[in-house]
Amino acid sequence: MKNLTRSKLSRRNFLIAAGVGGAATAAAIAGRALTADEPKAAASNDKRRGKGYQDTAHVRSYYNTAKV
C-alpha cells in the first residue's frame, strides 16, 4: 500500500513540475521576444524619429484640401 501512495505523489509532483516548467518556458520565450526588438529600434539612425506630430504649412494645406 505504501508504494501506491508514493507513486501517486510522484505522479502528482511530476505533473505539477511539468506545468510550472511549461509556464516558465512560455514566459521566458515571451520575454525574449519582447526585448529582442528594442536594440534594433534604439540603434536606428532615422533623423525624423522622435519628432512626433508637427503642424507645418504642408500639413495645414492638406487639411484644408481634405475638408468636406
PDB file of N, H, CA, C and O in Angstrom:
ATOM      1  N   MET A   1       0.803  -1.183   0.000  1.00  0.00           N
ATOM      2  CA  MET A   1       0.000   0.000   0.000  1.00  0.00           C
ATOM      3  C   MET A   1       0.856   1.261   0.000  1.00  0.00           C
ATOM      4  O   MET A   1       0.455   2.276  -0.570  1.00  0.00           O
ATOM      5  N   LYS A   2       2.001   1.213   0.617  1.00  0.00           N
ATOM      6  H   LYS A   2       2.326   0.389   1.080  1.00  0.00           H
ATOM      7  CA  LYS A   2       2.869   2.390   0.654  1.00  0.00           C
ATOM      8  C   LYS A   2       3.358   2.759  -0.738  1.00  0.00           C
ATOM      9  O   LYS A   2       3.448   3.942  -1.067  1.00  0.00           O
ATOM     10  N   ASN A   3       3.672   1.769  -1.553  1.00  0.00           N
ATOM     11  H   ASN A   3       3.599   0.808  -1.285  1.00  0.00           H
ATOM     12  CA  ASN A   3       4.162   2.053  -2.900  1.00  0.00           C
ATOM     13  C   ASN A   3       3.104   2.745  -3.748  1.00  0.00           C
ATOM     14  O   ASN A   3       3.434   3.604  -4.565  1.00  0.00           O
ATOM     15  N   LEU A   4       1.839   2.384  -3.567  1.00  0.00           N
ATOM     16  H   LEU A   4       1.571   1.686  -2.903  1.00  0.00           H
ATOM     17  CA  LEU A   4       0.757   3.008  -4.319  1.00  0.00           C
ATOM     18  C   LEU A   4       0.637   4.491  -3.955  1.00  0.00           C
ATOM     19  O   LEU A   4       0.460   5.328  -4.839  1.00  0.00           O
ATOM     20  N   THR A   5       0.729   4.817  -2.688  1.00  0.00           N
ATOM     21  H   THR A   5       0.872   4.137  -1.970  1.00  0.00           H
ATOM     22  CA  THR A   5       0.670   6.210  -2.248  1.00  0.00           C
ATOM     23  C   THR A   5       1.878   6.984  -2.740  1.00  0.00           C
ATOM     24  O   THR A   5       1.763   8.134  -3.163  1.00  0.00           O
ATOM     25  N   ARG A   6       3.024   6.350  -2.681  1.00  0.00           N
ATOM     26  H   ARG A   6       3.117   5.415  -2.337  1.00  0.00           H
ATOM     27  CA  ARG A   6       4.256   7.011  -3.131  1.00  0.00           C
ATOM     28  C   ARG A   6       4.207   7.280  -4.632  1.00  0.00           C
ATOM     29  O   ARG A   6       4.659   8.336  -5.075  1.00  0.00           O
ATOM     30  N   SER A   7       3.668   6.351  -5.429  1.00  0.00           N
ATOM     31  H   SER A   7       3.300   5.493  -5.069  1.00  0.00           H
ATOM     32  CA  SER A   7       3.606   6.554  -6.873  1.00  0.00           C
ATOM     33  C   SER A   7       2.606   7.657  -7.226  1.00  0.00           C
ATOM     34  O   SER A   7       2.837   8.417  -8.167  1.00  0.00           O
ATOM     35  N   LYS A   8       1.499   7.755  -6.485  1.00  0.00           N
ATOM     36  H   LYS A   8       1.311   7.138  -5.720  1.00  0.00           H
ATOM     37  CA  LYS A   8       0.546   8.837  -6.739  1.00  0.00           C
ATOM     38  C   LYS A   8       1.175  10.193  -6.458  1.00  0.00           C
ATOM     39  O   LYS A   8       0.984  11.143  -7.218  1.00  0.00           O
ATOM     40  N   LEU A   9       1.922  10.280  -5.369  1.00  0.00           N
ATOM     41  H   LEU A   9       2.077   9.508  -4.752  1.00  0.00           H
ATOM     42  CA  LEU A   9       2.598  11.529  -5.055  1.00  0.00           C
ATOM     43  C   LEU A   9       3.649  11.845  -6.101  1.00  0.00           C
ATOM     44  O   LEU A   9       3.839  13.002  -6.476  1.00  0.00           O
ATOM     45  N   SER A  10       4.320  10.826  -6.561  1.00  0.00           N
ATOM     46  H   SER A  10       4.166   9.886  -6.256  1.00  0.00           H
ATOM     47  CA  SER A  10       5.349  11.036  -7.568  1.00  0.00           C
ATOM     48  C   SER A  10       4.728  11.558  -8.861  1.00  0.00           C
ATOM     49  O   SER A  10       5.260  12.486  -9.471  1.00  0.00           O
ATOM     50  N   ARG A  11       3.616  10.977  -9.282  1.00  0.00           N
ATOM     51  H   ARG A  11       3.184  10.223  -8.786  1.00  0.00           H
ATOM     52  CA  ARG A  11       2.932  11.447 -10.490  1.00  0.00           C
ATOM     53  C   ARG A  11       2.433  12.879 -10.298  1.00  0.00           C
ATOM     54  O   ARG A  11       2.540  13.713 -11.196  1.00  0.00           O
ATOM     55  N   ARG A  12       1.896  13.142  -9.133  1.00  0.00           N
ATOM     56  H   ARG A  12       1.809  12.464  -8.403  1.00  0.00           H
ATOM     57  CA  ARG A  12       1.379  14.479  -8.861  1.00  0.00           C
ATOM     58  C   ARG A  12       2.503  15.504  -8.911  1.00  0.00           C
ATOM     59  O   ARG A  12       2.339  16.575  -9.494  1.00  0.00           O
ATOM     60  N   ASN A  13       3.628  15.191  -8.313  1.00  0.00           N
ATOM     61  H   ASN A  13       3.761  14.321  -7.839  1.00  0.00           H
ATOM     62  CA  ASN A  13       4.772  16.109  -8.337  1.00  0.00           C
ATOM     63  C   ASN A  13       5.290  16.300  -9.754  1.00  0.00           C
ATOM     64  O   ASN A  13       5.682  17.402 -10.138  1.00  0.00           O
ATOM     65  N   PHE A  14       5.290  15.219 -10.530  1.00  0.00           N
ATOM     66  H   PHE A  14       4.972  14.324 -10.218  1.00  0.00           H
ATOM     67  CA  PHE A  14       5.747  15.328 -11.908  1.00  0.00           C
ATOM     68  C   PHE A  14       4.831  16.257 -12.708  1.00  0.00           C
ATOM     69  O   PHE A  14       5.311  17.116 -13.448  1.00  0.00           O
ATOM     70  N   LEU A  15       3.522  16.087 -12.559  1.00  0.00           N
ATOM     71  H   LEU A  15       3.132  15.390 -11.958  1.00  0.00           H
ATOM     72  CA  LEU A  15       2.583  16.920 -13.309  1.00  0.00           C
ATOM     73  C   LEU A  15       2.655  18.380 -12.876  1.00  0.00           C
ATOM     74  O   LEU A  15       2.541  19.280 -13.707  1.00  0.00           O
ATOM     75  N   ILE A  16       2.840  18.616 -11.600  1.00  0.00           N
ATOM     76  H   ILE A  16       2.932  17.885 -10.925  1.00  0.00           H
ATOM     77  CA  ILE A  16       2.995  19.988 -11.116  1.00  0.00           C
ATOM     78  C   ILE A  16       4.263  20.607 -11.683  1.00  0.00           C
ATOM     79  O   ILE A  16       4.256  21.749 -12.144  1.00  0.00           O
ATOM     80  N   ALA A  17       5.351  19.845 -11.646  1.00  0.00           N
ATOM     81  H   ALA A  17       5.356  18.918 -11.272  1.00  0.00           H
ATOM     82  CA  ALA A  17       6.623  20.347 -12.168  1.00  0.00           C
ATOM     83  C   ALA A  17       6.538  20.607 -13.674  1.00  0.00           C
ATOM     84  O   ALA A  17       7.096  21.583 -14.173  1.00  0.00           O
ATOM     85  N   ALA A  18       5.838  19.730 -14.391  1.00  0.00           N
ATOM     86  H   ALA A  18       5.384  18.936 -13.986  1.00  0.00           H
ATOM     87  CA  ALA A  18       5.695  19.919 -15.838  1.00  0.00           C
ATOM     88  C   ALA A  18       4.879  21.174 -16.138  1.00  0.00           C
ATOM     89  O   ALA A  18       5.205  21.917 -17.064  1.00  0.00           O
ATOM     90  N   GLY A  19       3.833  21.412 -15.371  1.00  0.00           N
ATOM     91  H   GLY A  19       3.568  20.808 -14.619  1.00  0.00           H
ATOM     92  CA  GLY A  19       3.017  22.611 -15.583  1.00  0.00           C
ATOM     93  C   GLY A  19       3.773  23.881 -15.275  1.00  0.00           C
ATOM     94  O   GLY A  19       3.697  24.851 -16.028  1.00  0.00           O
ATOM     95  N   VAL A  20       4.497  23.883 -14.182  1.00  0.00           N
ATOM     96  H   VAL A  20       4.559  23.095 -13.570  1.00  0.00           H
ATOM     97  CA  VAL A  20       5.278  25.060 -13.803  1.00  0.00           C
ATOM     98  C   VAL A  20       6.416  25.279 -14.808  1.00  0.00           C
ATOM     99  O   VAL A  20       6.718  26.413 -15.180  1.00  0.00           O
ATOM    100  N   GLY A  21       7.030  24.199 -15.234  1.00  0.00           N
ATOM    101  H   GLY A  21       6.785  23.278 -14.932  1.00  0.00           H
ATOM    102  CA  GLY A  21       8.115  24.315 -16.212  1.00  0.00           C
ATOM    103  C   GLY A  21       7.619  24.852 -17.546  1.00  0.00           C
ATOM    104  O   GLY A  21       8.298  25.655 -18.186  1.00  0.00           O
ATOM    105  N   GLY A  22       6.437  24.411 -17.966  1.00  0.00           N
ATOM    106  H   GLY A  22       5.885  23.759 -17.445  1.00  0.00           H
ATOM    107  CA  GLY A  22       5.862  24.902 -19.219  1.00  0.00           C
ATOM    108  C   GLY A  22       5.534  26.378 -19.140  1.00  0.00           C
ATOM    109  O   GLY A  22       5.774  27.127 -20.087  1.00  0.00           O
ATOM    110  N   ALA A  23       4.987  26.796 -18.015  1.00  0.00           N
ATOM    111  H   ALA A  23       4.792  26.188 -17.246  1.00  0.00           H
ATOM    112  CA  ALA A  23       4.659  28.217 -17.842  1.00  0.00           C
ATOM    113  C   ALA A  23       5.924  29.066 -17.808  1.00  0.00           C
ATOM    114  O   ALA A  23       5.962  30.158 -18.375  1.00  0.00           O
ATOM    115  N   ALA A  24       6.956  28.560 -17.142  1.00  0.00           N
ATOM    116  H   ALA A  24       6.925  27.672 -16.682  1.00  0.00           H
ATOM    117  CA  ALA A  24       8.219  29.305 -17.072  1.00  0.00           C
ATOM    118  C   ALA A  24       8.867  29.401 -18.455  1.00  0.00           C
ATOM    119  O   ALA A  24       9.442  30.431 -18.806  1.00  0.00           O
ATOM    120  N   THR A  25       8.771  28.338 -19.226  1.00  0.00           N
ATOM    121  H   THR A  25       8.304  27.502 -18.941  1.00  0.00           H
ATOM    122  CA  THR A  25       9.330  28.355 -20.580  1.00  0.00           C
ATOM    123  C   THR A  25       8.590  29.365 -21.451  1.00  0.00           C
ATOM    124  O   THR A  25       9.215  30.125 -22.189  1.00  0.00           O
ATOM    125  N   ALA A  26       7.268  29.375 -21.367  1.00  0.00           N
ATOM    126  H   ALA A  26       6.759  28.757 -20.767  1.00  0.00           H
ATOM    127  CA  ALA A  26       6.482  30.324 -22.151  1.00  0.00           C
ATOM    128  C   ALA A  26       6.807  31.766 -21.757  1.00  0.00           C
ATOM    129  O   ALA A  26       6.892  32.641 -22.618  1.00  0.00           O
ATOM    130  N   ALA A  27       6.988  32.011 -20.469  1.00  0.00           N
ATOM    131  H   ALA A  27       6.919  31.300 -19.770  1.00  0.00           H
ATOM    132  CA  ALA A  27       7.330  33.360 -20.017  1.00  0.00           C
ATOM    133  C   ALA A  27       8.717  33.773 -20.500  1.00  0.00           C
ATOM    134  O   ALA A  27       8.935  34.931 -20.857  1.00  0.00           O
ATOM    135  N   ALA A  28       9.645  32.836 -20.510  1.00  0.00           N
ATOM    136  H   ALA A  28       9.469  31.896 -20.220  1.00  0.00           H
ATOM    137  CA  ALA A  28      11.000  33.149 -20.965  1.00  0.00           C
ATOM    138  C   ALA A  28      11.011  33.465 -22.458  1.00  0.00           C
ATOM    139  O   ALA A  28      11.703  34.384 -22.897  1.00  0.00           O
ATOM    140  N   ILE A  29      10.253  32.711 -23.226  1.00  0.00           N
ATOM    141  H   ILE A  29       9.691  31.965 -22.869  1.00  0.00           H
ATOM    142  CA  ILE A  29      10.192  32.952 -24.671  1.00  0.00           C
ATOM    143  C   ILE A  29       9.515  34.294 -24.947  1.00  0.00           C
ATOM    144  O   ILE A  29       9.971  35.056 -25.800  1.00  0.00           O
ATOM    145  N   ALA A  30       8.440  34.581 -24.237  1.00  0.00           N
ATOM    146  H   ALA A  30       8.069  33.962 -23.544  1.00  0.00           H
ATOM    147  CA  ALA A  30       7.747  35.859 -24.436  1.00  0.00           C
ATOM    148  C   ALA A  30       8.640  37.024 -24.024  1.00  0.00           C
ATOM    149  O   ALA A  30       8.650  38.060 -24.688  1.00  0.00           O
ATOM    150  N   GLY A  31       9.376  36.866 -22.952  1.00  0.00           N
ATOM    151  H   GLY A  31       9.367  36.024 -22.413  1.00  0.00           H
ATOM    152  CA  GLY A  31      10.287  37.923 -22.509  1.00  0.00           C
ATOM    153  C   GLY A  31      11.399  38.172 -23.498  1.00  0.00           C
ATOM    154  O   GLY A  31      11.791  39.317 -23.723  1.00  0.00           O
ATOM    155  N   ARG A  32      11.907  37.114 -24.088  1.00  0.00           N
ATOM    156  H   ARG A  32      11.588  36.184 -23.905  1.00  0.00           H
ATOM    157  CA  ARG A  32      12.974  37.255 -25.079  1.00  0.00           C
ATOM    158  C   ARG A  32      12.441  37.911 -26.341  1.00  0.00           C
ATOM    159  O   ARG A  32      13.134  38.727 -26.948  1.00  0.00           O
ATOM    160  N   ALA A  33      11.230  37.571 -26.745  1.00  0.00           N
ATOM    161  H   ALA A  33      10.668  36.907 -26.251  1.00  0.00           H
ATOM    162  CA  ALA A  33      10.650  38.142 -27.957  1.00  0.00           C
ATOM    163  C   ALA A  33      10.394  39.634 -27.783  1.00  0.00           C
ATOM    164  O   ALA A  33      10.555  40.396 -28.736  1.00  0.00           O
ATOM    165  N   LEU A  34      10.003  40.063 -26.604  1.00  0.00           N
ATOM    166  H   LEU A  34       9.872  39.444 -25.830  1.00  0.00           H
ATOM    167  CA  LEU A  34       9.730  41.477 -26.376  1.00  0.00           C
ATOM    168  C   LEU A  34      11.003  42.304 -26.298  1.00  0.00           C
ATOM    169  O   LEU A  34      11.013  43.446 -26.757  1.00  0.00           O
ATOM    170  N   THR A  35      12.057  41.774 -25.740  1.00  0.00           N
ATOM    171  H   THR A  35      12.048  40.846 -25.367  1.00  0.00           H
ATOM    172  CA  THR A  35      13.281  42.544 -25.595  1.00  0.00           C
ATOM    173  C   THR A  35      14.166  42.457 -26.830  1.00  0.00           C
ATOM    174  O   THR A  35      15.111  43.238 -26.948  1.00  0.00           O
ATOM    175  N   ALA A  36      13.901  41.546 -27.747  1.00  0.00           N
ATOM    176  H   ALA A  36      13.134  40.912 -27.651  1.00  0.00           H
ATOM    177  CA  ALA A  36      14.740  41.408 -28.932  1.00  0.00           C
ATOM    178  C   ALA A  36      14.567  42.591 -29.881  1.00  0.00           C
ATOM    179  O   ALA A  36      15.504  42.930 -30.604  1.00  0.00           O
ATOM    180  N   ASP A  37      13.409  43.221 -29.897  1.00  0.00           N
ATOM    181  H   ASP A  37      12.648  42.946 -29.310  1.00  0.00           H
ATOM    182  CA  ASP A  37      13.156  44.320 -30.819  1.00  0.00           C
ATOM    183  C   ASP A  37      13.700  45.655 -30.323  1.00  0.00           C
ATOM    184  O   ASP A  37      13.932  46.553 -31.133  1.00  0.00           O
ATOM    185  N   GLU A  38      13.907  45.810 -29.045  1.00  0.00           N
ATOM    186  H   GLU A  38      13.719  45.081 -28.387  1.00  0.00           H
ATOM    187  CA  GLU A  38      14.338  47.089 -28.501  1.00  0.00           C
ATOM    188  C   GLU A  38      15.708  47.554 -28.997  1.00  0.00           C
ATOM    189  O   GLU A  38      15.826  48.725 -29.355  1.00  0.00           O
ATOM    190  N   PRO A  39      16.747  46.725 -29.044  1.00  0.00           N
ATOM    191  CA  PRO A  39      18.034  47.215 -29.533  1.00  0.00           C
ATOM    192  C   PRO A  39      17.990  47.673 -30.987  1.00  0.00           C
ATOM    193  O   PRO A  39      18.684  48.621 -31.355  1.00  0.00           O
ATOM    194  N   LYS A  40      17.194  47.021 -31.807  1.00  0.00           N
ATOM    195  H   LYS A  40      16.630  46.252 -31.508  1.00  0.00           H
ATOM    196  CA  LYS A  40      17.088  47.436 -33.199  1.00  0.00           C
ATOM    197  C   LYS A  40      16.491  48.831 -33.303  1.00  0.00           C
ATOM    198  O   LYS A  40      16.954  49.646 -34.100  1.00  0.00           O
ATOM    199  N   ALA A  41      15.479  49.107 -32.514  1.00  0.00           N
ATOM    200  H   ALA A  41      15.102  48.445 -31.867  1.00  0.00           H
ATOM    201  CA  ALA A  41      14.839  50.413 -32.560  1.00  0.00           C
ATOM    202  C   ALA A  41      15.769  51.492 -32.003  1.00  0.00           C
ATOM    203  O   ALA A  41      15.784  52.611 -32.516  1.00  0.00           O
ATOM    204  N   ALA A  42      16.530  51.183 -30.981  1.00  0.00           N
ATOM    205  H   ALA A  42      16.518  50.274 -30.564  1.00  0.00           H
ATOM    206  CA  ALA A  42      17.430  52.155 -30.386  1.00  0.00           C
ATOM    207  C   ALA A  42      18.620  52.442 -31.299  1.00  0.00           C
ATOM    208  O   ALA A  42      19.170  53.543 -31.261  1.00  0.00           O
ATOM    209  N   ALA A  43      19.023  51.484 -32.109  1.00  0.00           N
ATOM    210  H   ALA A  43      18.576  50.589 -32.141  1.00  0.00           H
ATOM    211  CA  ALA A  43      20.176  51.651 -32.979  1.00  0.00           C
ATOM    212  C   ALA A  43      19.827  52.357 -34.282  1.00  0.00           C
ATOM    213  O   ALA A  43      20.718  52.676 -35.069  1.00  0.00           O
ATOM    214  N   SER A  44      18.552  52.603 -34.516  1.00  0.00           N
ATOM    215  H   SER A  44      17.828  52.344 -33.876  1.00  0.00           H
ATOM    216  CA  SER A  44      18.128  53.247 -35.746  1.00  0.00           C
ATOM    217  C   SER A  44      18.641  54.689 -35.790  1.00  0.00           C
ATOM    218  O   SER A  44      18.576  55.408 -34.793  1.00  0.00           O
ATOM    219  N   ASN A  45      19.146  55.101 -36.946  1.00  0.00           N
ATOM    220  H   ASN A  45      19.199  54.517 -37.756  1.00  0.00           H
ATOM    221  CA  ASN A  45      19.677  56.455 -37.105  1.00  0.00           C
ATOM    222  C   ASN A  45      18.732  57.321 -37.938  1.00  0.00           C
ATOM    223  O   ASN A  45      19.173  58.245 -38.620  1.00  0.00           O
ATOM    224  N   ASP A  46      17.447  57.024 -37.882  1.00  0.00           N
ATOM    225  H   ASP A  46      17.089  56.273 -37.328  1.00  0.00           H
ATOM    226  CA  ASP A  46      16.467  57.785 -38.639  1.00  0.00           C
ATOM    227  C   ASP A  46      16.372  59.193 -38.052  1.00  0.00           C
ATOM    228  O   ASP A  46      16.067  59.350 -36.869  1.00  0.00           O
ATOM    229  N   LYS A  47      16.629  60.216 -38.867  1.00  0.00           N
ATOM    230  H   LYS A  47      16.876  60.089 -39.827  1.00  0.00           H
ATOM    231  CA  LYS A  47      16.664  61.594 -38.379  1.00  0.00           C
ATOM    232  C   LYS A  47      15.272  62.102 -38.007  1.00  0.00           C
ATOM    233  O   LYS A  47      15.145  62.969 -37.142  1.00  0.00           O
ATOM    234  N   ARG A  48      14.234  61.578 -38.644  1.00  0.00           N
ATOM    235  H   ARG A  48      14.337  60.874 -39.347  1.00  0.00           H
ATOM    236  CA  ARG A  48      12.881  62.049 -38.373  1.00  0.00           C
ATOM    237  C   ARG A  48      12.283  61.394 -37.135  1.00  0.00           C
ATOM    238  O   ARG A  48      11.234  61.829 -36.660  1.00  0.00           O
ATOM    239  N   ARG A  49      12.906  60.389 -36.616  1.00  0.00           N
ATOM    240  H   ARG A  49      13.758  60.035 -37.002  1.00  0.00           H
ATOM    241  CA  ARG A  49      12.351  59.642 -35.498  1.00  0.00           C
ATOM    242  C   ARG A  49      12.337  60.498 -34.230  1.00  0.00           C
ATOM    243  O   ARG A  49      13.309  61.193 -33.933  1.00  0.00           O
ATOM    244  N   GLY A  50      11.246  60.444 -33.494  1.00  0.00           N
ATOM    245  H   GLY A  50      10.457  59.879 -33.734  1.00  0.00           H
ATOM    246  CA  GLY A  50      11.168  61.118 -32.216  1.00  0.00           C
ATOM    247  C   GLY A  50      10.650  62.538 -32.284  1.00  0.00           C
ATOM    248  O   GLY A  50      10.466  63.160 -31.237  1.00  0.00           O
ATOM    249  N   LYS A  51      10.407  63.080 -33.462  1.00  0.00           N
ATOM    250  H   LYS A  51      10.556  62.575 -34.312  1.00  0.00           H
ATOM    251  CA  LYS A  51       9.914  64.452 -33.558  1.00  0.00           C
ATOM    252  C   LYS A  51       8.422  64.521 -33.290  1.00  0.00           C
ATOM    253  O   LYS A  51       7.923  65.546 -32.826  1.00  0.00           O
ATOM    254  N   GLY A  52       7.709  63.453 -33.573  1.00  0.00           N
ATOM    255  H   GLY A  52       8.115  62.620 -33.950  1.00  0.00           H
ATOM    256  CA  GLY A  52       6.275  63.448 -33.340  1.00  0.00           C
ATOM    257  C   GLY A  52       5.539  64.280 -34.379  1.00  0.00           C
ATOM    258  O   GLY A  52       6.070  64.566 -35.452  1.00  0.00           O
ATOM    259  N   TYR A  53       4.328  64.659 -34.054  1.00  0.00           N
ATOM    260  H   TYR A  53       3.896  64.427 -33.182  1.00  0.00           H
ATOM    261  CA  TYR A  53       3.492  65.427 -34.970  1.00  0.00           C
ATOM    262  C   TYR A  53       3.977  66.874 -35.042  1.00  0.00           C
ATOM    263  O   TYR A  53       4.238  67.511 -34.021  1.00  0.00           O
ATOM    264  N   GLN A  54       4.092  67.374 -36.270  1.00  0.00           N
ATOM    265  H   GLN A  54       3.880  66.857 -37.099  1.00  0.00           H
ATOM    266  CA  GLN A  54       4.485  68.768 -36.470  1.00  0.00           C
ATOM    267  C   GLN A  54       3.466  69.439 -37.365  1.00  0.00           C
ATOM    268  O   GLN A  54       3.157  68.946 -38.449  1.00  0.00           O
ATOM    269  N   ASP A  55       2.951  70.555 -36.912  1.00  0.00           N
ATOM    270  H   ASP A  55       3.202  70.956 -36.031  1.00  0.00           H
ATOM    271  CA  ASP A  55       1.987  71.321 -37.690  1.00  0.00           C
ATOM    272  C   ASP A  55       2.759  72.245 -38.614  1.00  0.00           C
ATOM    273  O   ASP A  55       3.229  73.307 -38.205  1.00  0.00           O
ATOM    274  N   THR A  56       2.885  71.826 -39.869  1.00  0.00           N
ATOM    275  H   THR A  56       2.504  70.963 -40.202  1.00  0.00           H
ATOM    276  CA  THR A  56       3.627  72.624 -40.844  1.00  0.00           C
ATOM    277  C   THR A  56       2.665  73.168 -41.886  1.00  0.00           C
ATOM    278  O   THR A  56       1.484  72.821 -41.898  1.00  0.00           O
ATOM    279  N   ALA A  57       3.177  74.019 -42.754  1.00  0.00           N
ATOM    280  H   ALA A  57       4.136  74.301 -42.744  1.00  0.00           H
ATOM    281  CA  ALA A  57       2.349  74.590 -43.817  1.00  0.00           C
ATOM    282  C   ALA A  57       1.824  73.490 -44.738  1.00  0.00           C
ATOM    283  O   ALA A  57       0.687  73.555 -45.204  1.00  0.00           O
ATOM    284  N   HIS A  58       2.644  72.496 -44.994  1.00  0.00           N
ATOM    285  H   HIS A  58       3.568  72.443 -44.616  1.00  0.00           H
ATOM    286  CA  HIS A  58       2.239  71.395 -45.853  1.00  0.00           C
ATOM    287  C   HIS A  58       1.077  70.626 -45.233  1.00  0.00           C
ATOM    288  O   HIS A  58       0.129  70.266 -45.931  1.00  0.00           O
ATOM    289  N   VAL A  59       1.142  70.377 -43.948  1.00  0.00           N
ATOM    290  H   VAL A  59       1.911  70.669 -43.380  1.00  0.00           H
ATOM    291  CA  VAL A  59       0.077  69.645 -43.252  1.00  0.00           C
ATOM    292  C   VAL A  59      -1.203  70.476 -43.234  1.00  0.00           C
ATOM    293  O   VAL A  59      -2.286  69.947 -43.484  1.00  0.00           O
ATOM    294  N   ARG A  60      -1.091  71.758 -42.945  1.00  0.00           N
ATOM    295  H   ARG A  60      -0.211  72.188 -42.742  1.00  0.00           H
ATOM    296  CA  ARG A  60      -2.273  72.620 -42.934  1.00  0.00           C
ATOM    297  C   ARG A  60      -2.918  72.687 -44.313  1.00  0.00           C
ATOM    298  O   ARG A  60      -4.144  72.677 -44.418  1.00  0.00           O
ATOM    299  N   SER A  61      -2.113  72.756 -45.375  1.00  0.00           N
ATOM    300  H   SER A  61      -1.117  72.764 -45.290  1.00  0.00           H
ATOM    301  CA  SER A  61      -2.691  72.813 -46.718  1.00  0.00           C
ATOM    302  C   SER A  61      -3.384  71.495 -47.055  1.00  0.00           C
ATOM    303  O   SER A  61      -4.404  71.505 -47.744  1.00  0.00           O
ATOM    304  N   TYR A  62      -2.863  70.375 -46.592  1.00  0.00           N
ATOM    305  H   TYR A  62      -2.034  70.367 -46.032  1.00  0.00           H
ATOM    306  CA  TYR A  62      -3.525  69.089 -46.823  1.00  0.00           C
ATOM    307  C   TYR A  62      -4.868  69.059 -46.102  1.00  0.00           C
ATOM    308  O   TYR A  62      -5.869  68.643 -46.684  1.00  0.00           O
ATOM    309  N   TYR A  63      -4.903  69.491 -44.848  1.00  0.00           N
ATOM    310  H   TYR A  63      -4.089  69.829 -44.375  1.00  0.00           H
ATOM    311  CA  TYR A  63      -6.157  69.507 -44.098  1.00  0.00           C
ATOM    312  C   TYR A  63      -7.174  70.419 -44.755  1.00  0.00           C
ATOM    313  O   TYR A  63      -8.360  70.089 -44.781  1.00  0.00           O
ATOM    314  N   ASN A  64      -6.750  71.557 -45.287  1.00  0.00           N
ATOM    315  H   ASN A  64      -5.787  71.825 -45.266  1.00  0.00           H
ATOM    316  CA  ASN A  64      -7.676  72.472 -45.961  1.00  0.00           C
ATOM    317  C   ASN A  64      -8.248  71.836 -47.226  1.00  0.00           C
ATOM    318  O   ASN A  64      -9.428  72.036 -47.515  1.00  0.00           O
ATOM    319  N   THR A  65      -7.476  71.094 -47.974  1.00  0.00           N
ATOM    320  H   THR A  65      -6.518  70.932 -47.739  1.00  0.00           H
ATOM    321  CA  THR A  65      -7.981  70.459 -49.185  1.00  0.00           C
ATOM    322  C   THR A  65      -8.803  69.220 -48.876  1.00  0.00           C
ATOM    323  O   THR A  65      -9.604  68.799 -49.711  1.00  0.00           O
ATOM    324  N   ALA A  66      -8.631  68.623 -47.703  1.00  0.00           N
ATOM    325  H   ALA A  66      -7.981  68.964 -47.025  1.00  0.00           H
ATOM    326  CA  ALA A  66      -9.364  67.397 -47.351  1.00  0.00           C
ATOM    327  C   ALA A  66     -10.688  67.687 -46.660  1.00  0.00           C
ATOM    328  O   ALA A  66     -11.431  66.754 -46.354  1.00  0.00           O
ATOM    329  N   LYS A  67     -11.003  68.948 -46.407  1.00  0.00           N
ATOM    330  H   LYS A  67     -10.399  69.705 -46.656  1.00  0.00           H
ATOM    331  CA  LYS A  67     -12.270  69.282 -45.749  1.00  0.00           C
ATOM    332  C   LYS A  67     -13.431  68.909 -46.661  1.00  0.00           C
ATOM    333  O   LYS A  67     -13.360  69.032 -47.884  1.00  0.00           O
ATOM    334  N   VAL A  68     -14.484  68.455 -46.031  1.00  0.00           N
ATOM    335  H   VAL A  68     -14.542  68.355 -45.038  1.00  0.00           H
ATOM    336  CA  VAL A  68     -15.671  68.075 -46.800  1.00  0.00           C
ATOM    337  C   VAL A  68     -16.731  69.113 -46.661  1.00  0.00           C
ATOM    338  O   VAL A  68     -17.810  68.975 -47.236  1.00  0.00           O
TER     339      VAL A  68
END
